[in-house]
Amino acid sequence: MLDFAVRMTRAAWKMSPADTERLRAVGFDDRAILQITLIAAFFNYINRVADALGVGRAS
């Protein structure tokens, strides 16, 4: 699961059906795979927004 999230974060355009098949092979169903994807995508989005706005940076 973590390898999937890292790959999605670093190179989402390289994701392939093989990535989801690896999750299925260890017991994740389609619903869980969707949840993993949505949660990772949300955190990526929020972190990019925060970085762009300088949230947490010292002034």
C-alpha positions in Angstrom: 0.0 0.0 0.0 2.7 2.4 0.9 4.7 1.6 -2.3 1.5 2.4 -4.3 1.0 5.7 -2.5 4.7 6.7 -3.0 4.6 5.8 -6.7 1.4 7.8 -7.1 2.9 10.8 -5.4 6.2 10.7 -7.3 5.0 9.6 -10.7 1.3 9.3 -11.1 1.5 9.4 -14.9 3.5 6.1 -14.7 0.8 4.2 -12.8 -0.5 1.1 -14.6 -2.9 -1.8 -13.9 0.0 -3.7 -12.5 0.1 -1.3 -9.6 -3.5 -2.1 -8.6 -2.9 -5.8 -9.2 -0.2 -5.8 -6.6 -2.7 -4.4 -4.1 -5.2 -7.0 -5.0 -2.6 -9.7 -4.7 -2.2 -8.8 -1.0 -5.9 -8.7 -0.3 -7.2 -5.2 -1.1 -10.5 -5.1 -3.0 -11.6 -2.3 -5.4 -13.2 -0.3 -2.6 -10.0 -0.3 -0.6 -7.9 0.5 -3.6 -10.2 3.5 -4.3 -9.9 4.7 -0.7 -6.1 4.4 -0.8 -6.0 6.3 -4.0 -8.3 9.1 -2.8 -6.6 9.5 0.5 -3.1 9.7 -1.0 -4.4 12.1 -3.7 -6.0 14.3 -1.1 -2.9 14.6 1.0 -0.8 15.3 -2.1 -3.3 18.1 -3.1 -3.4 19.7 0.4 0.4 19.6 0.7 0.8 21.3 -2.6 -1.7 24.0 -1.7 0.0 24.6 1.6 3.5 24.7 0.0 2.3 27.2 -2.6 0.8 29.4 0.1 3.8 29.1 2.4 1.8 27.5 5.2 4.2 26.6 8.0 7.1 28.6 6.7 8.8 31.1 9.0 8.2 34.7 7.9 
